[in-house]
Amino acid sequence: MATRNAAGSKFAVAFGVVWLLVAGWAYAQGKAAGAQLTGVVVEAAGGAAVSGAEVALSPSARSARTDAKGRFVFDALPAGVQTARVSHAGFQPTAAKVTMPASGVVSVRLVLTRVAPQTAKLAEGAAKGVAKAESESRVRRSASKPSARMSYGYGAGMAMGSASVAPQASMGMGYRAVPAPPAAVPLPKDREGYDAIDEQSFLAVADQPLSTLSIDVDAAAYSNVRRFLTNGELPPKDAVRIEELVNYFSYDYPDPQGDAPFAVVTEVADAPWNPAHRLVRVGIQGRRVDAKNLPPANLVFLVDVSGSMSSEDKLPLLVKSLSMLTAQLRDQDRVSIVVYAGAAGVVLPPTPGSDKTAILSALARLQAGGSTAGAEGLQLAYETAQKAFLKGGANRVILCTDGDFNVGVSSDGELVRMIEEKRASGVYLTVLGFGQGNYQDAKMQKLADKGNGNHAYIDSALEAHKVLVGQMGGTLLTIAKDVKIQVEFNPVLVKGYRLLGYENRMLAARDFDDDKKDAGELGAGHSVTAFYEIVPANSAEPLKGADRLKYQAAAPTQAALQSGELMTVKLRYKPPTSDESKLLSQTVVDQGGKFQNASEDFRFAAAVAAWGLILRDSPFKGTATLRAVEETARASLGPDTHAWRHDFVGLVARSSDLSTAHDTAKVATP
């Protein structure tokens, strides 16, 4: 039955799902050289516009998301054939070829067919099963049957540490993939690694009046959760980090004033999943810096080319992603490429950003095969970055991998200690995760955290553009390091509180004033959002806490009684070139605002947080439902320039479909 469904879907895509409406060749006045492609994406059933769909063009390597009316536009396209591939959670992916003239306008209408959760899972699983099995087979064969060719990972004509390569049509530069056996063996589904998340309970202010945490600008969990949903699966609970879901989106926070590197914004309303509680949003907005004013960059692309990276969602997507970043480089920037499999080597020595041909050529010739000596690759990448170190510049290693290190130093503890030693040199680390099946999320989180960097998960070309083009300023320029937040609650107004997410970023209260304690970094333009759920002091709700103390004063201070303040937010940070921290402080007053009257940003961010609570099946989700999340998100989309919020609405609908199918399957199981 699965085979028939998959075959039927492919037949529909080929002959009935997509059709093109090609407009007459009209010359576009005042446009850039080349032709313009405009289009709309609609549903097959009813013709409704599909917002938030990803439209990817090849060979132009450009991507866009459809707006609220399902529309998209590509300008300045060269003459020739372009393949437009369209995908969206809950729909069968499709593609169509478009012939572009030298100039003028071409209009297309692309039709997506919605699929039931089980159909989607079968259709996509059939296509991906072979690739995953082949990848696993390569890893097994390279580990059990090493050869001289694979032990060094390079083809003939290339020496370790050298960029001198003899052209080979059959192999090219990089790593040779071991041919897979004819019979494909399915991969186990539990090889992905996630740290357990122990959600924080409500804490009594009488016992613990301080909440201390390190900021987190990462958003890898959102795109990873999106990958699961797109593939027809609900994500594992521990893959759902609520703070990263919320921080995936940009919010209309004001720029900082004066010398401070960031602004602090707070807002209070009732919690939508528990109106008896209050919800406090704390937002931080880093100073935005124009791309032309960024410091020169010394980047080392550290690329995992082991056998586990051979599938389309790994090395090929990785190459496309780094190619996007390469297109943004300037003359003053420098790029090196280090690769690792069974061993590590320098593929491209430090090369000016203006020599894009050399950089793109080196990327294009990479191939996958062999085991994974990740630690050796990291060591070589740091050495390479140190040799080309730019004083006053952005010196950074960009690690691209699925995180499956299996040769040499591979334990999390050993890798973390090595990264901690290297960050002192001024070379920071960005970690980009790719692929599925053996994706090691926990390992990559730790490496990025200890390397004074950030972690992103790349599930599509559009996500690569978001991270490596749209947000690259924040990656290249750190404006504040070791940023910590400490909140003191007023016992006169607050009985208890709970921080949503950040479970792996919690700090002891004493760590706030300890400048030796590592914390998160804030890049140019980065924003951070945190939610606290508050139990009012006049609530009859019981909270677990310590027994009444015999020797400690229980009466609130005069300042607490008279201030009317809900809490005080303190932030401590270090300038990028200093080891001495600075302190900012801001009080929060609750004006009694209702959730429906809160700002669009507050309501949308709260909807994302509620979605995370539901996906985690959190005991603190209260009355939250996926229907309510979708309705709230739809009503608070705002301008949504990049259609990210529209895409979120689609994911909520997808998770609702999958949850229904999951519940139905549980009931049907004897």
C-alpha positions as CSV (number, residue, x, y, z in Angstrom):
1,M,0.0,0.0,0.0
2,A,2.9,2.4,0.8
3,T,4.5,1.7,-2.6
4,R,1.2,2.5,-4.4
5,N,0.7,5.7,-2.4
6,A,4.2,6.9,-3.1
7,A,4.0,6.0,-6.8
8,G,0.6,7.8,-7.0
9,S,2.0,10.9,-5.5
10,K,4.9,10.9,-7.9
11,F,2.5,10.4,-10.9
12,A,0.4,13.3,-9.6
13,V,3.4,15.6,-9.3
14,A,4.6,14.7,-12.8
15,F,1.3,15.1,-14.6
16,G,-1.3,16.9,-12.6
17,V,0.0,18.7,-9.5
18,V,2.0,21.5,-11.1
19,W,1.2,23.6,-14.1
20,L,2.7,26.9,-15.4
21,L,1.1,30.0,-16.7
22,V,3.8,31.7,-18.8
23,A,3.0,35.3,-19.5
24,G,4.0,37.1,-22.7
25,W,7.5,38.4,-22.8
26,A,7.0,42.0,-21.5
27,Y,10.1,44.1,-21.0
28,A,10.5,45.3,-17.4
29,Q,11.4,49.0,-17.3
30,G,13.8,50.1,-14.6
31,K,14.7,46.6,-13.5
32,A,18.2,45.1,-13.0
33,A,19.7,43.3,-16.0
34,G,18.1,39.9,-16.6
35,A,14.6,38.6,-16.4
36,Q,12.1,38.6,-13.6
37,L,10.2,35.5,-12.3
38,T,7.0,36.1,-10.5
39,G,4.6,33.5,-9.2
40,V,2.0,32.3,-6.8
41,V,1.7,29.0,-4.8
42,V,-1.8,27.6,-4.2
43,E,-3.4,24.5,-2.9
44,A,-4.7,22.0,-5.3
45,A,-8.0,21.7,-3.4
46,G,-9.8,25.0,-3.6
47,G,-6.9,27.1,-4.9
48,A,-6.2,28.8,-1.6
49,A,-2.9,30.7,-1.4
50,V,-0.1,28.9,0.4
51,S,1.9,31.3,2.6
52,G,5.3,30.5,3.9
53,A,6.2,28.0,1.2
54,E,9.8,27.7,0.2
55,V,10.6,28.3,-3.5
56,A,14.2,27.3,-4.4
57,L,15.7,27.9,-7.8
58,S,18.5,26.0,-9.4
59,P,21.0,26.5,-10.9
60,S,20.7,30.0,-9.6
61,A,20.9,28.8,-5.9
62,R,18.3,31.4,-4.8
63,S,15.4,30.9,-2.4
64,A,12.3,32.8,-1.3
65,R,9.3,32.3,0.9
66,T,5.8,33.1,-0.3
67,D,4.0,36.0,1.3
68,A,0.5,36.0,2.9
69,K,-1.0,35.8,-0.6
70,G,1.2,33.0,-1.8
71,R,3.3,35.3,-4.0
72,F,7.1,35.3,-4.7
73,V,9.5,37.3,-6.9
74,F,13.0,36.7,-8.3
75,D,14.7,39.5,-10.1
76,A,17.7,39.7,-12.4
77,L,17.7,36.0,-13.5
78,P,19.9,35.0,-16.4
79,A,18.6,33.5,-19.6
80,G,18.1,29.7,-19.5
81,V,16.2,27.0,-17.8
82,Q,15.5,27.3,-14.1
83,T,14.0,24.6,-11.9
84,A,11.7,25.9,-9.3
85,R,11.3,23.5,-6.3
86,V,8.5,24.2,-3.8
87,S,8.1,22.7,-0.4
88,H,6.0,23.4,2.7
89,A,5.1,21.4,5.8
90,G,2.0,19.3,5.2
91,F,2.3,19.3,1.4
92,Q,3.8,17.1,-1.2
93,P,7.0,18.8,-2.5
94,T,6.9,19.6,-6.2
95,A,9.1,21.1,-9.0
96,A,8.7,22.7,-12.4
97,K,11.1,23.9,-15.1
98,V,10.8,27.5,-16.3
99,T,12.6,28.9,-19.4
100,M,13.8,32.4,-18.7
101,P,14.4,34.9,-21.5
102,A,17.3,37.4,-21.6
103,S,14.9,40.1,-20.2
104,G,11.2,40.4,-19.4
105,V,8.8,38.8,-17.0
106,V,7.7,35.2,-16.6
107,S,4.8,34.3,-14.3
108,V,4.2,30.9,-12.9
109,R,1.5,29.2,-10.9
110,L,2.6,26.3,-8.7
111,V,0.1,24.0,-7.1
112,L,0.8,22.0,-3.9
113,T,-1.2,19.0,-2.8
114,R,-1.9,18.6,0.9
115,V,-1.1,15.2,2.2
116,A,-2.3,13.3,5.2
117,P,0.3,12.7,7.9
118,Q,0.7,9.0,7.3
119,T,0.8,9.5,3.5
120,A,3.5,12.1,3.9
121,K,5.5,9.9,6.1
122,L,5.3,7.0,3.8
123,A,6.1,9.0,0.6
124,E,9.0,10.9,2.1
125,G,10.3,7.9,4.1
126,A,10.5,5.8,0.9
127,A,12.6,8.4,-0.8
128,K,14.9,9.0,2.1
129,G,15.3,5.4,3.3
130,V,17.8,4.5,0.6
131,A,20.0,7.5,1.1
132,K,20.1,7.0,4.8
133,A,20.9,3.3,4.4
134,E,23.7,4.1,1.9
135,S,25.2,6.6,4.4
136,E,25.2,4.1,7.2
137,S,26.7,1.5,4.9
138,R,29.5,3.8,4.0
139,V,30.3,4.4,7.7
140,R,30.3,0.7,8.5
141,R,32.4,-0.2,5.5
142,S,35.0,2.6,6.0
143,A,35.3,1.6,9.7
144,S,35.6,-2.1,9.2
145,K,37.6,-2.2,5.9
146,P,40.0,0.7,5.8
147,S,42.3,1.3,2.8
148,A,45.3,3.5,2.2
149,R,43.1,5.7,0.0
150,M,40.5,6.2,2.7
151,S,42.8,6.6,5.6
152,Y,44.0,9.9,4.4
153,G,40.7,10.9,2.8
154,Y,42.3,12.4,-0.3
155,G,42.5,11.4,-3.9
156,A,45.7,11.2,-6.0
157,G,47.2,14.5,-6.8
158,M,46.5,16.2,-3.5
159,A,48.9,16.4,-0.6
160,M,47.8,16.8,3.0
161,G,47.9,20.5,4.0
162,S,48.2,21.6,0.3
163,A,45.8,23.2,-2.1
164,S,47.6,21.7,-5.1
165,V,45.1,19.4,-6.8
166,A,45.3,17.5,-10.0
167,P,41.9,17.7,-11.8
168,Q,40.2,14.3,-11.9
169,A,36.9,14.0,-13.8
170,S,36.1,10.8,-11.9
171,M,36.8,11.9,-8.4
172,G,37.7,15.6,-8.1
173,M,39.1,17.1,-5.0
174,G,38.2,15.8,-1.6
175,Y,36.9,12.5,-0.4
176,R,35.8,9.5,-2.3
177,A,32.6,7.9,-1.3
178,V,32.6,4.1,-0.8
179,P,30.0,2.5,-3.1
180,A,27.0,1.3,-1.3
181,P,26.0,-2.4,-1.5
182,P,22.9,-3.3,-3.5
183,A,20.8,-4.2,-0.5
184,A,19.8,-1.2,1.6
185,V,19.5,-1.8,5.4
186,P,17.2,0.6,7.2
187,L,18.9,2.9,9.7
188,P,17.7,2.8,13.3
189,K,15.7,5.9,14.2
190,D,17.3,6.5,17.7
191,R,20.8,7.5,16.7
192,E,20.2,11.2,17.2
193,G,21.5,12.7,20.4
194,Y,19.7,15.2,22.6
195,D,20.3,16.3,26.2
196,A,17.5,15.5,28.5
197,I,15.5,18.6,29.5
198,D,14.2,18.8,33.1
199,E,11.6,21.5,33.1
200,Q,11.8,23.9,36.0
201,S,8.9,23.9,38.3
202,F,7.3,27.0,39.9
203,L,9.7,28.3,42.6
204,A,8.6,30.1,45.7
205,V,10.0,33.6,46.0
206,A,10.3,33.1,49.7
207,D,12.8,30.4,49.1
208,Q,14.5,31.5,45.9
209,P,14.0,35.2,45.1
210,L,16.7,35.2,42.4
211,S,16.6,33.6,38.9
212,T,20.0,33.6,37.1
213,L,20.7,32.5,33.5
214,S,23.1,32.8,30.6
215,I,21.5,34.3,27.4
216,D,21.0,32.0,24.4
217,V,20.8,33.4,20.9
218,D,20.7,30.0,19.3
219,A,17.6,29.0,17.3
220,A,18.7,25.5,16.1
221,A,15.8,23.8,17.8
222,Y,13.1,25.5,15.7
223,S,14.5,24.5,12.3
224,N,15.2,21.0,13.7
225,V,11.6,20.7,14.9
226,R,10.4,21.9,11.5
227,R,12.4,19.1,9.9
228,F,10.6,16.5,12.0
229,L,7.2,17.9,11.2
230,T,8.0,18.2,7.5
231,N,9.0,14.6,7.5
232,G,5.7,13.6,9.0
233,E,6.9,13.0,12.6
234,L,6.4,14.7,15.9
235,P,9.7,15.7,17.4
236,P,11.3,14.1,20.4
237,K,10.5,16.1,23.6
238,D,14.1,16.8,24.3
239,A,14.5,18.3,20.8
240,V,12.1,21.0,21.8
241,R,13.9,23.9,23.5
242,I,11.3,26.5,24.1
243,E,13.7,29.5,24.3
244,E,15.1,28.6,20.9
245,L,11.7,28.3,19.3
246,V,10.9,31.8,20.6
247,N,14.3,33.3,19.6
248,Y,14.0,32.0,16.1
249,F,11.8,35.1,15.3
250,S,12.8,38.8,15.1
251,Y,10.8,41.3,17.2
252,D,10.3,45.0,17.0
253,Y,12.7,45.9,19.8
254,P,14.2,49.4,19.9
255,D,17.9,50.0,19.3
256,P,20.0,50.7,22.4
257,Q,20.7,54.3,23.3
258,G,24.1,55.7,24.5
259,D,27.1,53.5,25.0
260,A,25.2,50.3,25.9
261,P,25.6,47.5,23.4
262,F,22.0,46.4,23.8
263,A,18.5,47.6,24.9
264,V,16.3,45.9,27.4
265,V,12.5,45.8,26.9
266,T,9.9,44.3,29.3
267,E,6.1,43.7,29.0
268,V,3.5,42.1,31.2
269,A,0.1,40.5,30.5
270,D,-1.9,37.6,31.7
271,A,-0.7,34.1,30.7
272,P,-3.0,32.8,27.8
273,W,-2.8,29.2,29.1
274,N,-3.4,30.2,32.7
275,P,-5.2,33.6,33.1
276,A,-4.7,33.5,36.8
277,H,-1.0,33.9,36.2
278,R,1.0,36.8,34.8
279,L,3.4,36.5,31.9
280,V,6.5,38.7,31.8
281,R,8.5,39.1,28.6
282,V,12.2,40.2,28.9
283,G,13.7,41.2,25.6
284,I,17.2,42.2,24.7
285,Q,18.1,43.8,21.4
286,G,21.8,44.0,20.3
287,R,23.0,47.1,18.4
288,R,22.6,46.7,14.7
289,V,25.6,47.3,12.5
290,D,25.6,47.9,8.8
291,A,27.3,45.1,6.8
292,K,29.8,47.5,5.3
293,N,31.0,48.5,8.7
294,L,31.7,44.9,9.9
295,P,35.3,44.2,10.7
296,P,37.4,42.1,8.3
297,A,36.7,38.4,8.8
298,N,39.2,35.5,9.0
299,L,36.9,32.5,8.5
300,V,37.9,28.8,8.5
301,F,35.2,26.5,7.0
302,L,35.7,23.2,8.8
303,V,33.8,20.7,6.8
304,D,32.9,17.2,7.8
305,V,33.3,15.0,4.7
306,S,33.0,11.6,6.4
307,G,30.8,8.9,5.0
308,S,27.8,9.9,7.2
309,M,27.7,13.2,5.3
310,S,26.9,11.8,1.9
311,S,23.1,12.3,1.7
312,E,21.5,15.3,-0.1
313,D,20.5,17.0,3.2
314,K,24.1,17.0,4.4
315,L,27.2,17.7,2.2
316,P,25.4,19.0,-0.9
317,L,23.3,21.3,1.2
318,L,26.3,22.3,3.2
319,V,28.2,23.3,0.0
320,K,25.2,25.3,-1.2
321,S,25.1,27.0,2.3
322,L,28.7,28.0,2.4
323,S,28.5,29.2,-1.2
324,M,25.8,31.7,-0.1
325,L,28.2,33.0,2.5
326,T,31.0,33.2,0.1
327,A,29.0,35.4,-2.2
328,Q,28.8,38.0,0.6
329,L,32.6,38.1,1.3
330,R,34.6,41.3,0.7
331,D,38.2,41.9,-0.4
332,Q,39.4,42.3,3.2
333,D,38.0,39.0,4.3
334,R,39.9,35.7,4.3
335,V,38.6,32.2,4.0
336,S,40.4,28.8,4.6
337,I,38.8,25.4,4.2
338,V,39.7,22.5,6.4
339,V,38.1,19.1,5.9
340,Y,38.1,15.9,8.0
341,A,37.1,12.3,7.6
342,G,39.5,9.5,8.6
343,A,42.1,12.3,8.9
344,A,42.1,16.1,8.6
345,G,43.7,18.3,6.0
346,V,43.8,21.9,4.6
347,V,41.9,22.0,1.3
348,L,42.2,25.8,0.8
349,P,44.8,28.0,2.5
350,P,43.8,31.6,3.5
351,T,42.3,33.1,0.4
352,P,40.9,36.7,-0.1
353,G,37.2,37.0,-0.2
354,S,37.4,38.6,-3.6
355,D,38.8,35.3,-5.1
356,K,35.3,33.7,-5.1
357,T,36.2,31.4,-7.9
358,A,38.9,29.6,-5.9
359,I,36.6,29.3,-2.8
360,L,33.6,28.1,-4.7
361,S,35.7,25.6,-6.7
362,A,37.2,24.1,-3.6
363,L,33.7,23.7,-2.1
364,A,32.2,22.2,-5.2
365,R,34.8,19.4,-5.4
366,L,34.2,18.1,-1.9
367,Q,33.0,14.5,-1.6
368,A,32.1,12.3,1.3
369,G,33.6,9.1,2.6
370,G,35.4,7.6,5.6
371,S,35.1,7.8,9.4
372,T,35.0,10.9,11.4
373,A,38.1,12.4,13.1
374,G,36.2,15.5,14.3
375,A,38.6,16.5,17.1
376,E,41.6,16.4,14.7
377,G,39.7,18.6,12.3
378,L,38.9,21.1,15.1
379,Q,42.6,21.2,16.1
380,L,43.7,21.9,12.6
381,A,41.0,24.5,12.0
382,Y,42.0,26.5,15.1
383,E,45.7,26.3,14.0
384,T,44.8,27.5,10.6
385,A,42.7,30.4,12.0
386,Q,45.5,31.3,14.3
387,K,48.0,31.5,11.5
388,A,45.8,34.0,9.6
389,F,44.7,35.8,12.8
390,L,43.4,39.4,12.1
391,K,43.9,41.7,15.1
392,G,40.7,43.6,15.5
393,G,38.9,41.3,13.0
394,A,36.4,38.6,13.3
395,N,38.3,35.3,13.7
396,R,36.0,32.3,13.6
397,V,35.9,28.6,12.8
398,I,32.6,27.6,11.2
399,L,32.1,23.9,11.8
400,C,29.7,22.1,9.4
401,T,28.7,18.6,10.5
402,D,26.1,16.2,11.7
403,G,28.1,15.9,14.9
404,D,28.8,12.2,14.6
405,F,32.5,12.2,15.7
406,N,33.8,8.6,16.0
407,V,37.6,8.7,15.7
408,G,40.1,10.1,18.2
409,V,38.8,12.5,20.9
410,S,35.0,12.1,20.7
411,S,33.6,12.4,24.2
412,D,31.7,15.5,24.9
413,G,33.9,16.3,28.0
414,E,37.2,16.1,26.1
415,L,35.9,18.1,23.1
416,V,34.5,20.8,25.4
417,R,37.8,21.1,27.3
418,M,39.7,21.5,24.0
419,I,37.2,24.2,22.8
420,E,37.5,26.1,26.1
421,E,41.3,26.2,25.7
422,K,41.0,27.5,22.1
423,R,38.5,30.3,22.7
424,A,41.1,32.1,24.8
425,S,43.1,32.8,21.6
426,G,40.3,35.0,20.3
427,V,39.1,32.5,17.7
428,Y,35.4,31.8,18.2
429,L,33.3,28.9,17.0
430,T,30.1,28.7,15.0
431,V,28.5,25.3,14.6
432,L,26.1,24.5,11.7
433,G,24.2,21.2,12.0
434,F,23.0,19.2,9.0
435,G,21.0,16.1,8.2
436,Q,19.1,13.5,10.1
437,G,19.3,9.9,11.4
438,N,22.5,10.5,13.4
439,Y,22.3,14.2,14.1
440,Q,24.2,14.9,17.4
441,D,22.4,18.0,18.7
442,A,23.7,17.7,22.3
443,K,27.3,17.6,21.2
444,M,27.0,20.6,18.9
445,Q,25.2,22.6,21.6
446,K,28.1,22.1,24.0
447,L,30.8,22.9,21.4
448,A,29.1,26.2,20.3
449,D,28.4,27.2,23.9
450,K,32.0,26.7,25.1
451,G,33.5,28.1,21.9
452,N,31.9,31.6,22.4
453,G,29.8,31.0,19.4
454,N,26.3,30.0,18.2
455,H,24.6,26.9,16.9
456,A,22.2,26.7,14.0
457,Y,20.5,23.8,12.2
458,I,20.3,24.1,8.4
459,D,17.3,22.1,7.0
460,S,17.0,24.0,3.7
461,A,18.6,26.5,1.4
462,L,16.3,29.2,2.7
463,E,17.4,28.5,6.3
464,A,21.0,28.7,5.1
465,H,20.3,32.2,3.6
466,K,18.6,33.3,6.9
467,V,21.6,32.2,9.0
468,L,24.6,32.9,6.8
469,V,23.4,36.0,4.8
470,G,20.6,37.7,6.7
471,Q,22.1,37.2,10.2
472,M,25.8,37.0,9.4
473,G,26.5,40.3,11.0
474,G,25.6,38.8,14.4
475,T,27.9,35.8,13.7
476,L,30.9,37.9,12.7
477,L,30.7,40.7,15.2
478,T,30.4,40.0,18.9
479,I,29.2,43.2,20.7
480,A,29.0,41.7,24.2
481,K,30.3,38.5,25.8
482,D,29.5,36.5,28.9
483,V,26.0,38.1,29.1
484,K,24.0,37.1,32.1
485,I,20.6,37.9,33.4
486,Q,19.5,37.9,37.0
487,V,15.9,38.7,38.0
488,E,15.0,39.6,41.6
489,F,11.3,39.1,42.4
490,N,9.3,41.3,44.8
491,P,7.7,39.0,47.4
492,V,5.0,41.6,48.0
493,L,3.6,41.0,44.5
494,V,5.0,37.6,43.5
495,K,4.4,34.4,45.2
496,G,6.2,32.1,42.7
497,Y,7.7,32.1,39.3
498,R,8.8,29.8,36.5
499,L,11.2,30.5,33.6
500,L,10.1,29.0,30.3
501,G,13.0,27.1,28.7
502,Y,16.7,27.9,29.3
503,E,17.0,24.7,31.4
504,N,20.5,24.1,30.1
505,R,21.5,27.8,30.6
506,M,20.7,28.2,34.3
507,L,23.3,29.6,36.6
508,A,23.8,29.7,40.3
509,A,22.9,33.1,41.9
510,R,26.6,33.6,42.9
511,D,27.7,33.1,39.2
512,F,26.1,36.5,38.3
513,D,28.9,38.5,39.9
514,D,31.7,36.1,39.0
515,D,33.5,37.4,36.0
516,K,35.3,34.1,35.6
517,K,32.0,32.3,34.9
518,D,31.4,31.8,31.2
519,A,28.0,32.8,29.6
520,G,26.5,33.6,26.2
521,E,27.7,36.0,23.6
522,L,25.5,38.6,21.9
523,G,26.3,39.5,18.2
524,A,25.4,42.6,16.3
525,G,21.7,42.7,15.7
526,H,21.0,39.6,17.7
527,S,17.9,39.6,20.0
528,V,17.1,37.5,23.0
529,T,13.6,36.9,24.5
530,A,12.8,35.2,27.8
531,F,9.4,34.5,29.4
532,Y,8.6,34.3,33.2
533,E,5.3,32.9,34.3
534,I,4.3,34.6,37.6
535,V,2.1,33.4,40.4
536,P,0.7,36.6,42.0
537,A,1.3,37.0,45.8
538,N,-2.5,37.0,46.5
539,S,-3.0,33.6,44.8
540,A,-4.3,30.7,46.9
541,E,-2.3,28.3,44.7
542,P,-0.1,26.1,46.8
543,L,3.7,26.1,45.9
544,K,6.2,23.6,47.1
545,G,9.0,25.2,49.1
546,A,11.1,24.9,52.2
547,D,9.5,24.8,55.7
548,R,9.2,28.1,57.5
549,L,12.7,29.1,58.6
550,K,13.4,29.7,62.3
551,Y,16.2,32.3,62.1
552,Q,15.6,34.1,58.9
553,A,13.6,37.3,58.6
554,A,10.3,36.7,56.7
555,A,9.0,40.3,56.6
556,P,9.5,42.1,53.3
557,T,11.7,45.2,53.2
558,Q,10.3,48.7,53.1
559,A,11.5,49.1,49.5
560,A,9.5,46.0,48.5
561,L,6.4,47.3,50.2
562,Q,6.5,50.8,48.7
563,S,8.0,50.3,45.2
564,G,5.1,48.7,43.4
565,E,7.7,46.9,41.3
566,L,7.1,43.3,40.2
567,M,10.7,42.6,39.8
568,T,14.2,44.0,38.9
569,V,16.1,42.8,35.9
570,K,19.8,43.0,36.1
571,L,22.2,42.3,33.2
572,R,25.9,41.8,33.4
573,Y,28.2,41.7,30.3
574,K,31.7,42.2,29.2
575,P,32.8,44.3,26.2
576,P,34.4,42.1,23.6
577,T,38.0,43.1,24.4
578,S,37.6,43.2,28.2
579,D,37.6,40.7,31.0
580,E,35.8,43.1,33.4
581,S,32.0,43.1,33.4
582,K,29.5,46.0,33.4
583,L,26.1,46.1,35.0
584,L,22.7,47.3,33.7
585,S,19.5,47.3,35.8
586,Q,15.8,47.9,35.0
587,T,12.7,47.6,37.1
588,V,9.4,46.1,35.9
589,V,6.0,47.3,36.9
590,D,2.8,45.4,36.2
591,Q,0.1,47.7,34.8
592,G,-2.5,44.9,34.8
593,G,-2.6,44.5,31.0
594,K,-4.7,41.9,29.4
595,F,-3.3,39.4,26.9
596,Q,-5.6,40.5,24.1
597,N,-4.4,44.1,24.5
598,A,-0.7,43.1,24.5
599,S,1.6,44.0,21.6
600,E,1.6,41.8,18.5
601,D,5.2,40.7,19.3
602,F,4.2,39.7,22.8
603,R,1.2,37.7,21.7
604,F,3.1,36.0,18.8
605,A,6.0,35.1,21.0
606,A,3.7,33.7,23.7
607,A,2.0,31.6,21.0
608,V,5.3,30.1,20.1
609,A,6.1,29.4,23.7
610,A,2.7,27.7,24.1
611,W,3.4,25.6,21.0
612,G,6.6,24.4,22.6
613,L,4.8,23.5,25.9
614,I,2.3,21.4,23.9
615,L,5.0,19.7,21.8
616,R,6.8,18.8,25.0
617,D,3.5,17.7,26.6
618,S,4.6,19.9,29.5
619,P,2.8,19.6,32.8
620,F,2.7,23.4,32.8
621,K,0.9,23.8,29.5
622,G,-2.4,24.6,31.3
623,T,-5.2,25.2,28.9
624,A,-3.0,25.7,25.8
625,T,-4.2,24.0,22.6
626,L,-2.9,23.9,19.1
627,R,-6.0,25.6,17.8
628,A,-5.6,28.5,20.2
629,V,-1.9,28.7,19.3
630,E,-2.8,28.9,15.6
631,E,-5.5,31.5,16.1
632,T,-3.2,33.7,18.3
633,A,-0.4,33.5,15.8
634,R,-2.6,34.3,12.8
635,A,-3.9,37.4,14.6
636,S,-0.4,38.7,15.5
637,L,1.6,38.1,12.3
638,G,2.6,41.8,11.9
639,P,4.5,42.9,8.8
640,D,6.3,39.5,8.6
641,T,8.7,40.6,5.9
642,H,10.3,37.2,5.4
643,A,7.1,35.2,6.0
644,W,8.7,33.3,8.9
645,R,5.6,33.8,11.0
646,H,3.3,32.6,8.2
647,D,5.6,29.5,8.1
648,F,5.0,29.0,11.8
649,V,1.3,29.0,11.3
650,G,1.7,26.2,8.8
651,L,3.9,24.2,11.2
652,V,1.3,24.5,13.9
653,A,-1.4,23.1,11.5
654,R,1.0,20.3,10.6
655,S,1.7,19.5,14.2
656,S,-2.0,19.4,14.8
657,D,-2.6,16.9,12.0
658,L,0.3,14.7,13.3
659,S,-1.0,14.9,16.9
660,T,-4.5,13.8,15.7
661,A,-3.0,10.9,13.7
662,H,-0.8,9.9,16.7
663,D,-3.7,9.9,19.1
664,T,-5.8,7.9,16.7
665,A,-3.1,5.4,16.3
666,K,-2.8,5.0,20.1
667,V,-6.5,4.4,20.4
668,A,-6.4,1.8,17.6
669,T,-3.5,-0.1,19.1
670,P,-4.8,-3.1,21.0
